[in-house]
Amino acid sequence: MMEESNVSLTDATVISVGDVVKATVTKVEEKQALVDVGYKYDGLIPISELSPLHVEKVSDVVSVGDTFEVKVIKLNDEKEELVVSKKAVAMETSWSDLEQKMASGEVIEAVVKEIVKGGLVVDVGMRGFIPASMVERHFVEDFSEYKGKNLRLKVVEMDKEKNKVILSHKAVLEDEAKQQKSAVLDQLQPGQVLEGTVQRMTDFGVFVDIGGVDGLVHVSELAWNRVDKPSDVVKEGDKVKVKVLKVDKENERISLSIKETQPGPWAEAAEKFKAGDVVSGTVKRLVSFGAFVEVAPGIEGLVHISQIANRRVATPGEVLKEGQEVQVKILDVVPKEQRISLSIRAVEEDRVEQAERASKREQQQFQQENNQPLGVTLGELFGDLKDKLK
């Protein structure tokens, strides 16, 4: 093939295969277009040489009077056959341009022309292909809505021998996400309270999107009470308030808390619990000096070993076991110190005292109903009756 040369319409008296010349469309037919290139007869552009992309109709690409450059690909004066290509010029220009953009990482825009098996075809001055895995950051099942859509792309692979150009929309989105993440990380400070969306669930916690960047809410930071499964508290898509606990810019890690945005159990303890109240609780832990009993989610109080029973107890395990439901009397509440003192023995003593009072009331009522002087015991009364019956 001869070296290319640019020849104008006015002096194109001699042309050769490989020349690039200016052409003006003189006629549009079904499968080809005729063009004036300043030669002694018109050249023709077959429909296959109009564009790097598939063309349905010649009239979709060119009209009479259009002027553009073409490359001479066949010349036979004996048969007055001159074949030129608009596609060849477009591809050579585009190839050089795309090589530069690939090297610089520049973002380009292109319109989706076709949806094919495995991805999308776009017009980048030549046929460009976006594999399905490079369209979005997420999986896309149906690409039907992408036809005619303008996408921002990066050139990721080129093979001139195969005329192959691979582009990625996903790469652009990931770069933008990375820039946004960096900007968010720079602004975040521990203690901030933000709104976010639950993105992903794991056994150890949930990831929350707080403006283009995900932070982890560990399972221990989901609620004040113990959480076995994150799904017991939140689900994907939930809008939540989170508090920033820690920001690790170097490793791009953010620790968040949901429970820290909610009133803590001890904040409510002062209102809910008063000294003298008897409440139900669950034995959570046994220690040498007593037992810790949970009386509300996140509220554990100590039953000192001396307060477990109204007898001497060597170890709490003699009387109690973990998981056991018990009645406890509140001896003291100090929310600021997150401390609550409890007693099981006091509940038993109160029951005995109440039983004795009830018995005494019954005795007094019996004596009154039988006209017996107050202070006379039932034993004395029945003793008198026994003597009378002798």
Secondary structure by P-SEA (a helix, b strand, c coil): ccbbbbbcccccccccccbbbbbbbccccccbbbbbccccbbbbbccccccccccccccccccccbbbbbbbccccccccbbbbbaaaaaaaaaaaaaaaaaaabbbbbbbbccccccbbbbbcccbbbbccccccccccccccccccbbbbbbbccccccccbbbbbaaaaaaaaaaaaaaaaaaaccccbbbbbbbccccccbbbbbcccbbbbbccccccccccccccccccccbbbbbbbcccccccbbbbbbcccccccccccccccccccbbbbbbbccccccbbbbbccccbbbbbccccccccccccccccccccbbbbbbbccccccccbbbbbaaaaaaaaaaaaaaaaaaaaaaaaaaacccccccaaaaaaaaaaaac
